[in-house]
Amino acid sequence: MSVLEFGADPFFSIMNLLFPIIFFAIVGFIVFVIVKSSRSYSKTSNTLKDLQGFASQLADYPSDDAAERLADYLRGVDSFTIERTRMEPFRVALGCYQLVMESSSVREETKERVGRQYKRLGILDGERFADEAPPRSRSSSSHHDIHHNHHM
């Protein structure tokens, strides 16, 4: 019996050391993912709110000053992520772009500045996603939908 105890003790002592480390690593990873996704959601919400303000200004009174403020705002934006599950910020951004480009009260130089910022951020490249419906969850899709999507 002493041979079994001797063989079992190192295993359990190693497990007693590894279990808390693995447990805290997993919990830490989950917390990291939650914090990162909430920051991303918050950033997207703030961008949407800012763009809605510009869209309101440009729709009510399209002016060169409003377009200049939009270009300056976009210059301060590092990246503009296009999330297929949340397209509203992207659609509002495209609406602002259209309002600026179609306005006769915005100077050509300002239109070029706005256009450069949109191109730098890749907003115009993502235009093909604007009219797409958000992707469906696999759990709610029927077998036929999954089979149909597989052949697309």
C-alpha contacts under 8 A as a table, 3 or more apart, distances in Angstrom:
res1	aa1	res2	aa2	distance
1	M	4	L	5.31
1	M	5	E	6.47
2	S	5	E	5.08
2	S	6	F	6.04
3	V	6	F	5.08
3	V	7	G	6.19
4	L	7	G	5.13
4	L	8	A	6.02
5	E	8	A	5.07
5	E	9	D	5.99
6	F	9	D	5.58
6	F	10	P	7.44
7	G	10	P	6.57
7	G	11	F	7.35
8	A	11	F	5.43
8	A	12	F	6.34
9	D	12	F	5.32
9	D	13	S	6.08
10	P	13	S	5.09
10	P	14	I	6.05
11	F	14	I	5.20
11	F	15	M	6.18
12	F	15	M	4.90
12	F	16	N	5.95
13	S	16	N	4.94
13	S	17	L	6.32
14	I	17	L	5.12
14	I	18	L	6.06
15	M	18	L	5.00
15	M	19	F	5.65
16	N	19	F	5.65
16	N	20	P	7.20
17	L	20	P	6.32
17	L	21	I	6.95
18	L	21	I	5.15
18	L	22	I	6.01
19	F	22	I	5.22
19	F	23	F	5.90
20	P	23	F	4.94
20	P	24	F	5.98
21	I	24	F	5.34
21	I	25	A	6.07
22	I	25	A	5.03
22	I	26	I	6.18
23	F	26	I	5.30
23	F	27	V	6.20
24	F	27	V	4.98
24	F	28	G	5.78
25	A	28	G	5.02
25	A	29	F	6.09
26	I	29	F	5.10
26	I	30	I	6.26
27	V	30	I	5.14
27	V	31	V	6.20
28	G	31	V	5.12
28	G	32	F	6.06
29	F	32	F	4.98
29	F	33	V	6.23
30	I	33	V	5.20
30	I	34	I	6.24
31	V	34	I	5.14
31	V	35	V	6.10
32	F	35	V	5.23
32	F	36	K	6.02
33	V	36	K	5.11
33	V	37	S	6.07
34	I	37	S	5.26
34	I	38	S	6.10
35	V	38	S	5.16
35	V	39	R	6.14
36	K	39	R	5.18
36	K	40	S	6.20
37	S	40	S	5.00
37	S	41	Y	6.08
38	S	41	Y	5.00
38	S	42	S	6.01
39	R	42	S	4.99
39	R	43	K	6.01
40	S	43	K	5.08
40	S	44	T	6.11
41	Y	44	T	5.09
41	Y	45	S	6.07
42	S	45	S	5.01
42	S	46	N	6.14
43	K	46	N	5.16
43	K	47	T	6.15
44	T	47	T	5.08
44	T	48	L	6.08
44	T	89	P	7.24
45	S	48	L	5.04
45	S	49	K	6.15
45	S	89	P	7.97
46	N	49	K	5.06
46	N	50	D	6.18
47	T	50	D	5.13
47	T	51	L	6.06
47	T	89	P	7.01
48	L	51	L	5.12
48	L	52	Q	6.02
48	L	88	E	7.40
48	L	89	P	4.76
48	L	92	V	7.40
49	K	52	Q	5.15
49	K	53	G	6.44
50	D	53	G	5.18
50	D	54	F	6.53
51	L	54	F	5.03
51	L	55	A	6.05
51	L	89	P	7.31
51	L	92	V	6.43
51	L	93	A	6.31
51	L	96	C	7.56
52	Q	55	A	4.92
52	Q	56	S	6.06
52	Q	92	V	6.55
53	G	56	S	5.14
53	G	57	Q	6.29
54	F	57	Q	5.10
54	F	58	L	6.02
54	F	66	A	7.16
54	F	70	L	6.58
54	F	96	C	6.95
55	A	58	L	5.10
55	A	59	A	5.89
55	A	92	V	7.05
55	A	95	G	7.02
55	A	96	C	5.19
55	A	99	L	7.83
56	S	59	A	5.18
56	S	60	D	6.02
57	Q	60	D	5.31
57	Q	61	Y	5.82
57	Q	62	P	6.70
57	Q	66	A	6.74
58	L	61	Y	5.35
58	L	62	P	4.17
58	L	63	S	6.86
58	L	66	A	6.47
58	L	67	A	7.46
58	L	96	C	7.05
58	L	99	L	6.37
58	L	100	V	7.18
59	A	62	P	5.98
59	A	99	L	6.85
62	P	66	A	6.78
62	P	67	A	7.64
62	P	99	L	7.34
62	P	100	V	7.17
62	P	103	S	6.45
62	P	105	S	6.65
62	P	106	V	7.30
63	S	66	A	5.32
63	S	67	A	6.41
63	S	103	S	7.88
63	S	105	S	5.53
63	S	106	V	5.63
64	D	67	A	5.07
64	D	68	E	6.05
64	D	105	S	6.26
64	D	106	V	4.32
64	D	107	R	6.26
64	D	110	T	6.92
65	D	68	E	4.96
65	D	69	R	6.20
66	A	69	R	5.10
66	A	70	L	6.28
67	A	70	L	4.99
67	A	71	A	6.26
67	A	100	V	6.29
67	A	106	V	7.01
67	A	110	T	6.76
67	A	111	K	7.61
67	A	114	V	7.23
68	E	71	A	5.06
68	E	72	D	6.15
68	E	110	T	6.29
68	E	114	V	7.61
69	R	72	D	5.01
69	R	73	Y	6.03
70	L	73	Y	5.04
70	L	74	L	6.14
70	L	114	V	7.24
71	A	74	L	5.13
71	A	75	R	6.13
71	A	110	T	7.92
71	A	113	R	6.34
71	A	114	V	4.88
71	A	117	Q	6.58
72	D	75	R	5.07
72	D	76	G	6.70
73	Y	76	G	5.38
73	Y	77	V	6.77
74	L	77	V	5.03
74	L	117	Q	6.12
74	L	118	Y	7.71
75	R	78	D	7.73
75	R	117	Q	6.33
77	V	80	F	7.30
78	D	121	L	7.65
79	S	121	L	5.78
80	F	121	L	5.79
80	F	122	G	7.32
80	F	123	I	6.99
82	I	86	R	7.84
82	I	87	M	6.92
82	I	90	F	6.53
82	I	123	I	7.93
82	I	126	G	7.11
83	E	86	R	5.22
83	E	87	M	6.04
84	R	87	M	5.82
84	R	129	F	7.27
84	R	134	P	5.65
84	R	135	P	7.06
85	T	134	P	4.98
85	T	135	P	6.68
86	R	89	P	7.46
86	R	134	P	7.47
87	M	90	F	5.29
87	M	91	R	6.18
87	M	130	A	6.80
88	E	91	R	5.06
88	E	92	V	6.11
89	P	92	V	5.17
89	P	93	A	6.10
90	F	93	A	5.03
90	F	94	L	6.25
90	F	123	I	7.34
90	F	130	A	7.18
91	R	94	L	5.09
91	R	95	G	6.13
91	R	130	A	6.23
92	V	95	G	4.91
92	V	96	C	6.21
93	A	96	C	5.15
93	A	97	Y	6.27
93	A	123	I	7.74
94	L	97	Y	4.98
94	L	98	Q	6.16
94	L	123	I	7.62
94	L	124	L	7.65
94	L	127	E	7.76
95	G	98	Q	5.07
95	G	99	L	6.14
96	C	99	L	5.08
96	C	100	V	6.20
97	Y	100	V	5.21
97	Y	101	M	6.11
97	Y	114	V	7.57
97	Y	115	G	7.73
98	Q	101	M	5.14
98	Q	102	E	5.95
99	L	102	E	5.38
99	L	103	S	6.04
100	V	103	S	5.39
100	V	106	V	6.69
100	V	111	K	6.61
101	M	106	V	7.78
101	M	111	K	6.10
103	S	106	V	5.73
104	S	107	R	7.58
106	V	110	T	6.57
106	V	111	K	6.79
107	R	110	T	5.30
107	R	111	K	6.37
108	E	111	K	4.96
108	E	112	E	6.20
109	E	112	E	5.09
109	E	113	R	6.29
110	T	113	R	4.97
110	T	114	V	6.18
111	K	114	V	5.15
111	K	115	G	6.00
112	E	115	G	4.92
112	E	116	R	6.08
113	R	116	R	5.17
113	R	117	Q	6.44
114	V	117	Q	5.24
114	V	118	Y	6.31
115	G	118	Y	5.09
115	G	119	K	6.15
116	R	119	K	5.10
116	R	120	R	6.01
117	Q	120	R	4.99
117	Q	121	L	6.19
118	Y	121	L	5.27
118	Y	122	G	6.10
118	Y	123	I	5.34
118	Y	124	L	6.22
119	K	122	G	4.95
119	K	123	I	6.28
119	K	124	L	6.06
119	K	125	D	7.48
120	R	123	I	7.89
122	G	125	D	5.18
122	G	126	G	6.66
123	I	126	G	5.42
123	I	127	E	6.85
124	L	127	E	5.30
125	D	128	R	7.38
126	G	129	F	5.70
126	G	130	A	7.30
127	E	130	A	5.37
128	R	131	D	7.04
128	R	132	E	7.80
129	F	132	E	5.33
136	R	140	S	7.31
136	R	141	S	6.91
137	S	140	S	5.62
137	S	141	S	6.50
138	R	141	S	5.13
138	R	146	I	7.49
141	S	144	H	7.95
141	S	145	D	5.94
141	S	146	I	6.61
142	S	145	D	5.30
142	S	146	I	6.51
143	H	146	I	5.23
143	H	147	H	6.13
144	H	147	H	5.06
144	H	148	H	5.96
145	D	148	H	4.98
145	D	149	N	6.01
146	I	149	N	5.14
146	I	150	H	6.10
147	H	150	H	5.13
147	H	151	H	6.80
148	H	151	H	5.57
148	H	152	M	6.79
149	N	152	M	5.24
